[in-house]
Amino acid sequence: MMNTPIPSAKTIQIYLPTGNPRGLRVAEMTTRTVRLIEVPRIHIADFLNMPDAKQVGLYFLIGDTDSTDKPLLYIGQTGDLTQRLKSHNNGKDFWTRVFIMLSTNNTITQTHALYMEHKAIQIATDVGRYDLQNGNNGSKPHTPVPLQADCEELFHTLDILLSTLGQPVFESIGIHTAIDHAVEVAPQNTQQLVPTKTVSALVATDNQPMLFYCKAKDCDAQGYYDDDGFVILAGSLIRKRVAPSIGSWAINRRDELLTSKKLVEYNDESYVLAENLLCNTPSGACDFVLGSSNNGWRTWKNETGQTLDSVYR
């Protein structure tokens, strides 16, 4: 997990080479040497004709699928972006956009790229916002301490620029907290989950958000609202029974998580959530927990009884 510094004001420049805000976009932090280029697949030829395509680079192929709510992600690095991206354009079907990290002064070496690829895969896997398509964890090269310091600085800038362009690949969706029905994996790889008092959750890097609760018969969940939607925390109890009013999204998400063992048996009436779940809306999160259609803005309440609606709207 990244040890992200305390946020501070930043100036980021976004350049549109073609004037199309949905076309190529080039993002730079005005005081750093990192450039991030967003390239829609349909415009890949335009990027390959740019001088930047001859550099060493780290890249992120991103796409969507009907089988999961998580975007698909492939992380790679290369000393020849032109040939590598041509190969991916011909051989990988899932991606719709690629985000390419370069240096503004052409000083990123293959060692930089290998180090950051390994780090990027590791953090993206731990965070779990995207469905990673890599078959391995990359190769971490021997990196002298001064070069490693450079890589860490470059990576921090990359993290900010990716989020600025709408891809929070490295941003945690978990927090430290306590929940009565938190879970841990039982020993000997049984995949059975047992109640504990500590959430198996990722650590938030910023101030802890306000927690909201959804408690009813056969369910006891908690989570928080942030820039990306509503996060239901690991250890939440989810009602098994579903009503006809429940939306198709909640049904499909339950089925997907049951298959992947991320939603598991707790008792005859409830499941327990084994990892944090990001939902697009508070109401979608509420539907998932209660098994019926609800107004999440009024159902989720903090410890003093205030609704999400009264706090945030």
Beta strands, then each sheet from edge to edge (+ up, - down):
strand 1: 12-15
strand 2: 25-29
strand 3: 34-40
strand 4: 57-65
strand 5: 68-78
strand 6: 97-103
strand 7: 131-132
strand 8: 182-185
strand 9: 193-196
strand 10: 212-216
strand 11: 219-226
strand 12: 229-232
strand 13: 237-239
strand 14: 263-265
strand 15: 270-273
strand 16: 277-279
sheet 1: 1+ 2- 3+ 6- 4+ 5- 7-
sheet 2: 8+ 9-
sheet 3: 10+ 11- 12+ 16-
sheet 4: 13+ 15- 14+
end
